[in-house]
Amino acid sequence: MLSKVCLAGLTVCLSTSVVLAADWPAFRGPNFDGISSEKTAPTEWTSTENIKWKVPLPRPGNGSPIVVGGRVFVTSAEDDEGRRRSLYCFDADSGKPLWTRTVSIDRKMPTHKTNPYCGTTPTSDGQRVVVWHATAGLFCYELDCQLIWKRNFGEFEHMWGYGSSPLFVDDRIILQTGPGKKRSFLALLEAERGESIWEVDEPFSGDGETNADGKYMGSWSTPLIDRSSGIPHVIVMHPTRVAAHDLETGKIVWSCRELNHPKGDLAYSSPVIGEGICVVTGGFGGPAMGIKLGGKDDVTESRRLWRTTRSPQSIGSGVLVDGYVYRPNTSPGSLECLDPKSGETVWKKRASRAGFWSSIVMAGGIAYAVDQDGTTVVFKPSPEQFDLMALNELGEPSNATPAISNGHLFVRTDNHLYCIGE
């Protein structure tokens, strides 16, 4: 069942709209790397100061906001059992609610209490907005709320729920599904009708929740696109390996094994690429790896530069700036500077009382990391030292990643969506 609430008079024609430089159209921004092209963003605020607006949200959620065409989109469940899952649209300038589209499923699906329903981030190409509701389906809307198409890919059951977000790549959509007991796959869809161009299953042993050894398994990682070779590759963290899929065919061009470890086959954060290197960190204290981009088939022995056997818990994704990776850690709440060529820690700083589930984002050479207490750590990335600029408390828990658009920061907490900045 599909329901909608659309404000009368919202009849903007969007047939020629495109994603603008100031937009933040997907998880981790316009290039899926956490970095905005904007020159400035706010650096200091409190729960009452430098807040342009805030609006309530019905339920907590880990899904992050996006900003496109003067609108902010974010997901939220309407009930504690996740039977009604919504996409909300607000006016980016005023916070005024514009519309809501809600989908319903006839049963409660399992999840973990730290991963409430609607844990994904929508994506947009400036004309359409797409949202992944897992078992409830994939939905594509016009920016003025009209349903264009929907797809049902079956049931995705996992004790920890779902979390990977779709991405627009030109006029197509990348979807990393799962985790699930029945099937987990990567798909490329055409945007006009939502039809699959290709679907590639990722094989696994076990029942989809635990592997053959009875350890936890699954991938909640959102892919990214590598264009460094001239041929676009979709870089995906599967539960046991990193793989580069050819964007046109879905075929795996190269893969690197041993992302898994004795505690499980798990991937939460997204890859970080730059300087010809792909850096990944496995979930549940798993290994980190640096892989030289390129090659063919299994590149574990030929192109893997380094592998650590254990890392801090990694849920939020890092950024690569001037040849160094800056990674947020969940436990403890530290920020870390890594050399991607060697994997060596340049510095690590306990920056928060709480852990980081949010990914790091940047604008104008300044980085932002929101901890689970809703405090934003603002710092200047530097390999020399941890250069703290500000600690800004909202006083509400948050597991979501901020969006940056038009000189403002958009932060989703358990209770509200905030627009920060004058």
GUBADO-423909 format. One record per residue (C-alpha): residue in one letter; x, y, z. Coordinates in pm, whole numbers, plus 32768, in hexadecimal, padded with zeros to 4 digits. Layout:
REM residues N
node res A; u X; v Y; w Z
...
This chain:
REM residues 422
node res M; u 8000; v 8000; w 8000
node res L; u 8082; v 815A; w 7FA4
node res S; u 800A; v 829C; w 8043
node res K; u 806F; v 8405; w 800C
node res V; u 804D; v 8562; w 8099
node res C; u 8092; v 8675; w 7F96
node res L; u 805D; v 87E5; w 7FDC
node res A; u 7F68; v 888A; w 7EF2
node res G; u 8006; v 8971; w 7DFA
node res L; u 8159; v 88C7; w 7DEF
node res T; u 8165; v 88A8; w 7C76
node res V; u 82C9; v 8900; w 7C20
node res C; u 8338; v 887E; w 7ACC
node res L; u 8480; v 87C6; w 7AF0
node res S; u 84AF; v 872F; w 7998
node res T; u 85F1; v 87EC; w 795A
node res S; u 867E; v 87F9; w 7ABA
node res V; u 87D6; v 8771; w 7B07
node res V; u 88A6; v 873F; w 7C3D
node res L; u 894B; v 888D; w 7C8B
node res A; u 8AA3; v 88C9; w 7D1E
node res A; u 8A05; v 892E; w 7E6B
node res D; u 8937; v 87EE; w 7E83
node res W; u 8989; v 86C2; w 7F5C
node res P; u 88CD; v 85B7; w 7E97
node res A; u 893A; v 8470; w 7F38
node res F; u 89DD; v 83CA; w 8062
node res R; u 8B35; v 846B; w 808B
node res G; u 8AE4; v 857F; w 7F94
node res P; u 8AFC; v 85C2; w 7E1E
node res N; u 8C2E; v 84E6; w 7DE3
node res F; u 8BDF; v 83E5; w 7EF5
node res D; u 8D24; v 8443; w 7FA6
node res G; u 8CA8; v 8528; w 80BD
node res I; u 8D3A; v 8664; w 8021
node res S; u 8C73; v 8795; w 7FB5
node res S; u 8CEC; v 8891; w 7EB4
node res E; u 8C62; v 89AC; w 7F89
node res K; u 8D59; v 8A9F; w 801E
node res T; u 8CB2; v 8AE2; w 816C
node res A; u 8BD0; v 8A3C; w 826C
node res P; u 8B7B; v 8A93; w 83D4
node res T; u 8C7A; v 8A37; w 84DE
node res E; u 8BD2; v 8A94; w 8627
node res W; u 8A72; v 8A62; w 86AC
node res T; u 89A8; v 89E7; w 87D5
node res S; u 884E; v 8952; w 87F1
node res T; u 87C0; v 8AB4; w 87EA
node res E; u 88CA; v 8B8C; w 8742
node res N; u 8914; v 8B98; w 85CC
node res I; u 87ED; v 8AB0; w 8587
node res K; u 872E; v 8B26; w 8455
node res W; u 8616; v 8A2B; w 848E
node res K; u 85C7; v 88D6; w 851A
node res V; u 84A2; v 87EE; w 84DD
node res P; u 8433; v 86BA; w 85A0
node res L; u 8451; v 855B; w 8510
node res P; u 8366; v 8443; w 857D
node res R; u 846E; v 833A; w 85CF
node res P; u 85E6; v 8319; w 85FA
node res G; u 86A5; v 82A5; w 84C8
node res N; u 8804; v 827D; w 8442
node res G; u 87AE; v 82F5; w 82E2
node res S; u 8850; v 8440; w 8283
node res P; u 87B5; v 8571; w 81DB
node res I; u 87F6; v 85DD; w 8076
node res V; u 87BD; v 8737; w 7FE1
node res V; u 874D; v 8766; w 7E78
node res G; u 86A7; v 8888; w 7DC5
node res G; u 8656; v 8946; w 7F04
node res R; u 85C2; v 8814; w 7FAA
node res V; u 863B; v 8733; w 80C3
node res F; u 85E1; v 85C1; w 80BB
node res V; u 85FE; v 84CD; w 81DD
node res T; u 8564; v 8380; w 823D
node res S; u 84AE; v 831D; w 837C
node res A; u 83D2; v 8203; w 83F8
node res E; u 8276; v 8260; w 846C
node res D; u 8256; v 8148; w 856D
node res D; u 833B; v 807F; w 8650
node res E; u 830F; v 7F3F; w 8584
node res G; u 8374; v 7FDD; w 843A
node res R; u 8232; v 7F7D; w 838B
node res R; u 820E; v 80DF; w 8300
node res R; u 8348; v 8179; w 8268
node res S; u 8352; v 82DD; w 81E9
node res L; u 8417; v 83CD; w 8112
node res Y; u 83F6; v 8535; w 818C
node res C; u 8430; v 8670; w 80BF
node res F; u 846E; v 87C5; w 815F
node res D; u 84B5; v 891D; w 80D4
node res A; u 862B; v 8952; w 8102
node res D; u 860A; v 8AC6; w 814A
node res S; u 84F1; v 8AC1; w 8249
node res G; u 84C9; v 8958; w 82BD
node res K; u 835F; v 8960; w 824C
node res P; u 82D7; v 87FF; w 8210
node res L; u 828D; v 87D2; w 809E
node res W; u 8223; v 8668; w 8080
node res T; u 823C; v 8508; w 810B
node res R; u 8222; v 83BA; w 8058
node res T; u 81E5; v 8289; w 8130
node res V; u 81F4; v 811A; w 80D1
node res S; u 8168; v 7FFB; w 819D
node res I; u 81C4; v 7E8F; w 81CD
node res D; u 80EC; v 7D8A; w 8277
node res R; u 81E8; v 7D09; w 8373
node res K; u 82F9; v 7D6C; w 8461
node res M; u 8458; v 7D26; w 83E2
node res P; u 8577; v 7CF0; w 84D7
node res T; u 867B; v 7DF9; w 851C
node res H; u 8766; v 7E63; w 8634
node res K; u 8703; v 7F71; w 872D
node res T; u 8831; v 8041; w 86BC
node res N; u 87B7; v 8031; w 8553
node res P; u 864E; v 80AD; w 854D
node res Y; u 8580; v 807B; w 8413
node res C; u 85BD; v 816C; w 82F1
node res G; u 8735; v 8165; w 8321
node res T; u 8787; v 81BF; w 81B9
node res T; u 87D0; v 8308; w 810C
node res P; u 8707; v 836C; w 7FD5
node res T; u 87B2; v 83D8; w 7E93
node res S; u 8753; v 84CA; w 7D7D
node res D; u 87BE; v 8530; w 7C1F
node res G; u 8712; v 8683; w 7C3A
node res Q; u 85D6; v 8606; w 7B8F
node res R; u 8580; v 84D2; w 7C5C
node res V; u 85BB; v 8455; w 7DBB
node res V; u 85EA; v 82E2; w 7E06
node res V; u 85CA; v 823A; w 7F58
node res W; u 8615; v 80D3; w 7FC0
node res H; u 852A; v 8038; w 80C1
node res A; u 85BD; v 7ED5; w 80A6
node res T; u 84A1; v 7DD5; w 80BF
node res A; u 83A5; v 7EEC; w 8081
node res G; u 8450; v 7F36; w 7F33
node res L; u 8509; v 803F; w 7E6B
node res F; u 8442; v 8179; w 7E16
node res C; u 847C; v 8294; w 7D21
node res Y; u 83C1; v 83E1; w 7D3C
node res E; u 83BD; v 852A; w 7C88
node res L; u 843A; v 8646; w 7D62
node res D; u 82D3; v 86BC; w 7D88
node res C; u 8274; v 8569; w 7E22
node res Q; u 81D4; v 84B0; w 7CFE
node res L; u 822B; v 833E; w 7CF1
node res I; u 82E6; v 82E3; w 7BB1
node res W; u 8327; v 8170; w 7BF2
node res K; u 8363; v 806E; w 7D00
node res R; u 841B; v 7F23; w 7D0A
node res N; u 83FC; v 7DFD; w 7DF7
node res F; u 853A; v 7D2D; w 7E0F
node res G; u 84B5; v 7C37; w 7F12
node res E; u 84F6; v 7C0B; w 8082
node res F; u 8633; v 7C7D; w 8133
node res E; u 8637; v 7BEB; w 8290
node res H; u 8758; v 7C25; w 837F
node res M; u 8761; v 7C43; w 84F9
node res W; u 8815; v 7D93; w 84D5
node res G; u 8736; v 7E23; w 83C4
node res Y; u 87A8; v 7ED8; w 8288
node res G; u 8870; v 8012; w 823B
node res S; u 891A; v 802C; w 80E5
node res S; u 88A2; v 8159; w 801B
node res P; u 885D; v 8178; w 7EA3
node res L; u 8927; v 8262; w 7DC6
node res F; u 88DA; v 8317; w 7C81
node res V; u 89F0; v 82F1; w 7B80
node res D; u 8992; v 83C9; w 7A56
node res D; u 883E; v 8344; w 79E5
node res R; u 885E; v 81FB; w 7A9E
node res I; u 8844; v 8180; w 7C03
node res I; u 8933; v 80A3; w 7CC6
node res L; u 8892; v 7FD1; w 7DD7
node res Q; u 894F; v 7EF7; w 7ECE
node res T; u 8843; v 7E1A; w 7F68
node res G; u 8843; v 7D45; w 809D
node res P; u 88AE; v 7CC9; w 8185
node res G; u 87AE; v 7BB3; w 8178
node res K; u 8776; v 7A43; w 81AD
node res K; u 86F9; v 7A05; w 804D
node res R; u 87CC; v 7ADE; w 7F6C
node res S; u 88C8; v 7BFB; w 7F65
node res F; u 8925; v 7CA2; w 7E1D
node res L; u 89A5; v 7DDA; w 7D6F
node res A; u 88C7; v 7E6D; w 7C60
node res L; u 88CD; v 7F7D; w 7B59
node res L; u 8777; v 8008; w 7AF9
node res E; u 870E; v 80FE; w 79EF
node res A; u 866C; v 822C; w 7A92
node res E; u 8542; v 8264; w 79AD
node res R; u 8486; v 8123; w 79FF
node res G; u 855C; v 8079; w 7B06
node res E; u 85A7; v 7F4B; w 7A2F
node res S; u 86E0; v 7E85; w 7A7D
node res I; u 8801; v 7EAA; w 798A
node res W; u 88BD; v 7D9F; w 7A4C
node res E; u 88B6; v 7CEF; w 7B9C
node res V; u 89E4; v 7C3A; w 7C2C
node res D; u 89B8; v 7B58; w 7D5A
node res E; u 8AC6; v 7B46; w 7E61
node res P; u 8AE9; v 79D9; w 7ECC
node res F; u 8B00; v 798A; w 803E
node res S; u 8B15; v 7860; w 8124
node res G; u 8A30; v 7847; w 824F
node res D; u 88CD; v 78C3; w 8277
node res G; u 8900; v 7A36; w 8227
node res E; u 890C; v 7A9C; w 8397
node res T; u 8A29; v 79BA; w 8400
node res N; u 8B37; v 7917; w 832E
node res A; u 8B92; v 77A7; w 831C
node res D; u 8C56; v 77CC; w 8462
node res G; u 8B2C; v 7863; w 8517
node res K; u 8BBF; v 79C4; w 851D
node res Y; u 8B01; v 7B00; w 84BD
node res M; u 8AFA; v 7B63; w 834F
node res G; u 8A71; v 7C73; w 826D
node res S; u 8AC3; v 7DB6; w 81B6
node res W; u 8A1B; v 7F03; w 81FD
node res S; u 8B1F; v 7FC3; w 8135
node res T; u 8ABA; v 80C0; w 802A
node res P; u 8B8E; v 80A1; w 7EEB
node res L; u 8C45; v 81B5; w 7E36
node res I; u 8CBA; v 81F1; w 7CD1
node res D; u 8E28; v 81E9; w 7C66
node res R; u 8E6E; v 829A; w 7B1B
node res S; u 8FE9; v 82A5; w 7B3C
node res S; u 9027; v 81A7; w 7A27
node res G; u 8F3E; v 8254; w 7932
node res I; u 8E49; v 8132; w 794D
node res P; u 8D51; v 8161; w 7A6C
node res H; u 8D62; v 8053; w 7B76
node res V; u 8C70; v 801E; w 7C95
node res I; u 8D40; v 7FDC; w 7DCE
node res V; u 8C82; v 7F05; w 7EC6
node res M; u 8CD7; v 7E79; w 801B
node res H; u 8C39; v 7D21; w 801D
node res P; u 8C42; v 7C59; w 8164
node res T; u 8D8A; v 7BA5; w 8116
node res R; u 8E2E; v 7C73; w 8002
node res V; u 8E46; v 7DBD; w 7F4C
node res A; u 8DDD; v 7DAF; w 7DDF
node res A; u 8DE7; v 7E9C; w 7CB6
node res H; u 8CC0; v 7E5F; w 7BCC
node res D; u 8CBD; v 7EE4; w 7A6A
node res L; u 8BA8; v 7FE8; w 7A67
node res E; u 8B2D; v 7F82; w 790D
node res T; u 8B1F; v 7E09; w 793E
node res G; u 8B2D; v 7DC3; w 7AB4
node res K; u 8C50; v 7CD5; w 7A7B
node res I; u 8D53; v 7CD0; w 7B90
node res V; u 8E93; v 7D67; w 7B04
node res W; u 8F64; v 7D31; w 7C3C
node res S; u 8F30; v 7CC1; w 7DA1
node res C; u 8FFB; v 7CB4; w 7EE1
node res R; u 8FBC; v 7BA9; w 7FE7
node res E; u 8FD8; v 7B9F; w 8162
node res L; u 8EF1; v 7CB9; w 81C8
node res N; u 8E5D; v 7BBD; w 82B8
node res H; u 8EFC; v 7B50; w 8401
node res P; u 8EC1; v 7A54; w 851A
node res K; u 8D9F; v 7B1E; w 85B0
node res G; u 8CDB; v 7B21; w 846B
node res D; u 8CAC; v 7B88; w 8301
node res L; u 8C3D; v 7CF1; w 832A
node res A; u 8C4F; v 7E41; w 8278
node res Y; u 8BAC; v 7F7F; w 82F9
node res S; u 8C6B; v 80B1; w 827F
node res S; u 8CA9; v 810D; w 8113
node res P; u 8DF3; v 8102; w 8054
node res V; u 8ED3; v 8234; w 8040
node res I; u 8F94; v 8263; w 7EFC
node res G; u 909C; v 8357; w 7E83
node res E; u 920C; v 8369; w 7E2A
node res G; u 91D3; v 8227; w 7D63
node res I; u 917E; v 8166; w 7EA1
node res C; u 9040; v 80D4; w 7F34
node res V; u 9034; v 80C9; w 80B1
node res V; u 8F2D; v 7FF5; w 8162
node res T; u 8EE5; v 7F92; w 82CA
node res G; u 8E24; v 7E57; w 8325
node res G; u 8D10; v 7E56; w 8426
node res F; u 8D0B; v 7DDE; w 8590
node res G; u 8E79; v 7E32; w 85CB
node res G; u 8EDE; v 7D8E; w 8487
node res P; u 9011; v 7DCC; w 83AF
node res A; u 9063; v 7F01; w 82E3
node res M; u 9104; v 7EE5; w 818E
node res G; u 91A8; v 7FC1; w 808B
node res I; u 9185; v 7F4E; w 7F22
node res K; u 9230; v 7FE3; w 7DF3
node res L; u 911A; v 802B; w 7CFB
node res G; u 911E; v 7F68; w 7BB6
node res G; u 9181; v 7E0B; w 7B59
node res K; u 90A8; v 7CE2; w 7AFC
node res D; u 9007; v 7BBD; w 7BAE
node res D; u 9088; v 7B70; w 7D0C
node res V; u 9182; v 7C82; w 7D68
node res T; u 91B1; v 7C1C; w 7ED5
node res E; u 931B; v 7BB9; w 7EA5
node res S; u 9377; v 7CA3; w 7D88
node res R; u 92DF; v 7DF5; w 7DE5
node res R; u 928A; v 7DF2; w 7F56
node res L; u 937A; v 7EE7; w 7FF8
node res W; u 9330; v 7E93; w 8163
node res R; u 9238; v 7DEE; w 824E
node res T; u 920A; v 7E22; w 83C2
node res T; u 9179; v 7CFB; w 8480
node res R; u 90A1; v 7DD1; w 8561
node res S; u 9015; v 7F33; w 855B
node res P; u 8F2F; v 8004; w 8638
node res Q; u 8DC0; v 7FCC; w 85F0
node res S; u 8D74; v 807F; w 84A8
node res I; u 8C13; v 80EA; w 8449
node res G; u 8C3F; v 8250; w 83CE
node res S; u 8D10; v 8283; w 8294
node res G; u 8E4A; v 8355; w 8277
node res V; u 8ECE; v 8457; w 8182
node res L; u 9015; v 8471; w 80C4
node res V; u 90B7; v 85CA; w 80CC
node res D; u 920C; v 8628; w 8040
node res G; u 928A; v 84C3; w 8043
node res Y; u 9208; v 845A; w 819A
node res V; u 90D1; v 83A0; w 820F
node res Y; u 900D; v 842A; w 8338
node res R; u 8F38; v 8319; w 83D6
node res P; u 8E28; v 8332; w 84E2
node res N; u 8E28; v 8214; w 85DD
node res T; u 8CFD; v 8193; w 869A
node res S; u 8DA9; v 80FC; w 87C5
node res P; u 8E51; v 81BB; w 8854
node res G; u 8DD6; v 8309; w 87CF
node res S; u 8F1A; v 8364; w 8723
node res L; u 8F7F; v 840C; w 85E1
node res E; u 90AA; v 837B; w 8530
node res C; u 919A; v 83EA; w 841F
node res L; u 9220; v 82CC; w 8348
node res D; u 9328; v 82B6; w 823C
node res P; u 9270; v 81FE; w 8121
node res K; u 93B4; v 817F; w 808C
node res S; u 9424; v 80C5; w 81C5
node res G; u 92F5; v 80B3; w 82A6
node res E; u 93BE; v 8151; w 83C0
node res T; u 9309; v 822F; w 84B8
node res V; u 9397; v 8390; w 84A4
node res W; u 92CC; v 8401; w 85D0
node res K; u 9199; v 8393; w 8693
node res K; u 90D5; v 8477; w 877A
node res R; u 8FB9; v 8429; w 8867
node res A; u 8ED6; v 853E; w 87EC
node res S; u 8D8A; v 84DF; w 8886
node res R; u 8CE9; v 8445; w 89B7
node res A; u 8C0D; v 837C; w 88CA
node res G; u 8C63; v 82B5; w 8793
node res F; u 8C40; v 8329; w 862B
node res W; u 8B3B; v 8283; w 854B
node res S; u 8B2E; v 83B5; w 846C
node res S; u 8C18; v 83CB; w 8343
node res I; u 8D08; v 84F1; w 832D
node res V; u 8CA3; v 8608; w 823D
node res M; u 8D6A; v 8737; w 81C9
node res A; u 8D3F; v 8892; w 8137
node res G; u 8E3E; v 89A6; w 8107
node res G; u 8F57; v 88D9; w 819C
node res I; u 8E98; v 889D; w 82E2
node res A; u 8E1F; v 8745; w 8355
node res Y; u 8CEA; v 86E9; w 841D
node res A; u 8CA8; v 85AB; w 84E4
node res V; u 8B68; v 857F; w 85AE
node res D; u 8B7D; v 8495; w 86DA
node res Q; u 8A63; v 83C0; w 8765
node res D; u 8A0E; v 84CA; w 8868
node res G; u 89CB; v 85C5; w 8752
node res T; u 8B0C; v 868B; w 878A
node res T; u 8BBA; v 86F9; w 864B
node res V; u 8D34; v 86F6; w 8657
node res V; u 8DB6; v 8802; w 8568
node res F; u 8F25; v 87E1; w 850A
node res K; u 9024; v 8838; w 83FE
node res P; u 90B8; v 8700; w 835E
node res S; u 9231; v 86FF; w 8387
node res P; u 932D; v 85E4; w 839E
node res E; u 93F3; v 86B2; w 8498
node res Q; u 92F7; v 86A5; w 85B3
node res F; u 9188; v 869B; w 8611
node res D; u 911E; v 8805; w 85DA
node res L; u 8FD7; v 8837; w 8696
node res M; u 8F08; v 8969; w 863B
node res A; u 8DC3; v 8938; w 86FA
node res L; u 8CE0; v 8848; w 87B6
node res N; u 8B72; v 8892; w 876F
node res E; u 8A67; v 87E4; w 883F
node res L; u 88FE; v 87B3; w 87D4
node res G; u 88A8; v 86DB; w 8900
node res E; u 87F6; v 85D0; w 8833
node res P; u 8881; v 847E; w 87C5
node res S; u 88E7; v 845A; w 8659
node res N; u 896A; v 8341; w 857D
node res A; u 893A; v 83F8; w 8432
node res T; u 8A2F; v 84AA; w 834C
node res P; u 8A00; v 8623; w 8311
node res A; u 89BB; v 86BF; w 81BE
node res I; u 8A5C; v 8805; w 814D
node res S; u 89A6; v 88EF; w 8060
node res N; u 899B; v 8A66; w 801E
node res G; u 8A71; v 8ABA; w 8148
node res H; u 899F; v 89EF; w 823A
node res L; u 89C9; v 88A9; w 82F4
node res F; u 889E; v 87BD; w 8306
node res V; u 88AC; v 86CF; w 842F
node res R; u 87BA; v 85B8; w 847F
node res T; u 8797; v 8551; w 85EC
node res D; u 86B2; v 8452; w 868D
node res N; u 85AD; v 8562; w 86C1
node res H; u 85DD; v 8673; w 85BE
node res L; u 8668; v 86E5; w 8473
node res Y; u 873D; v 881D; w 84A1
node res C; u 87AC; v 892A; w 83AE
node res I; u 88E0; v 89CB; w 8447
node res G; u 8960; v 8B21; w 83D8
node res E; u 88E0; v 8C82; w 83BB
